[in-house]
Amino acid sequence: MGANYHTLTHLVPAAFEAAALSLFRYQAVRCPPYRDFLASLGRDPAAVQRLVDIPFLPIEFFKTHEVRTDPSQWQPQEVFRSSGTTLQQRSRHLVRDPALYRANAAAIFEAAYGPLTDWIFLALLPSYLEQGESSLVAMVADFAQRSGQSQPAFFLRDHAGLLRALADAKQQPGRRVMLFGVTYALLDLAAEVGPAPELQNLTVLETGGMKGRRREMIREELHQELQAAFGPAPLHSEYGMTELLSQAYSPGEGLFYCPPQLRVLLRDPADPFSVAEDRADGAINVIDLANVDSCAFIETKDLARRHPSGAFEVLGRLDNSDIRGCSQLV
């Protein structure tokens, strides 16, 4: 069973459940950790007839197991690892075809923001660069390459170099500028340079949270501090993680919209089997149909609220959960 990533980005909502159930029946047999997990629950895959009846694999399995479907048929060509502190065990996503991951991420971005060639991408992602093997770094590097930009994309902690690159990028005709930044690094930049002219009229996309480097802040406080430096435009965000090959984007106000191949369902945090499509708030279970070669059905430790528009808002993390790579603002 293979993934046609271009088809996934055009999947209509009415076809999602059938596609998910088909992938579930495949992975329930061919993904050993998921197969064993289902057996431990006493669940017969043939009895699962609805989306909400699919058991979701706890995300911790990506730390303790090689989560691969048909593992005898392929070897990983790339390994992505989660961010975290030095004392935390990092999750691993074993990738069969790195080019397909990048094609999927590019298609999702273009559906939300338009052609990559309309953009220049710059990034302030120090912890991801230092720890290495980051899917976010791989994605941004690929976006920069596909855009055809001449500017380097990554600046670690070189704020002066970033400002020069921003000034140059803003002079390029017909191009918009997007700055990807881990939250604490954007705050560090804002504190150092203030409302510099180079920081105005950008699309700022924050992701990754504080990584233990700064105190946690509520969204309103964070946005007020960042907008003092970057101006009043809405702050964009990305909901993604090592264990997913797809992403959801927020164009502002912390409301994330799923692409066609991604769906968020909510559960009672105290009951892993209480998934409901109409639940208004709870812990996130996510289905990523791009995860053909790992596991598409993941029980996360994120808390969220669903809005009438269909968007979801990330509220934080379950108690005692690891600090993770997606946006965790409340």
Disulfide bonds with the S-S distance in Angstrom:
none
